[in-house]
Amino acid sequence: MVDKDEVKGKATELKGKVTGDESEELKGKAQQGLGKIKEKVKEAADDVAEKVNDIVDDFKEKDQK
């Protein structure tokens, strides 16, 4: 899944390329990087949540026996 910051960043980068504004182009690249970082953090958080849920489920199963 693509983060909205990645899309905004790509648009800003493109705008910078079209207008010849290097500052705007770099701003777009930075925004894309931020979007990628946010996406990775969300994936990591989802992985941790899944592992915690698995541990809790295992604990509940053992407790019921």
Order of alpha helices (4+ residues) and beta strands (2+ residues): alpha-alpha
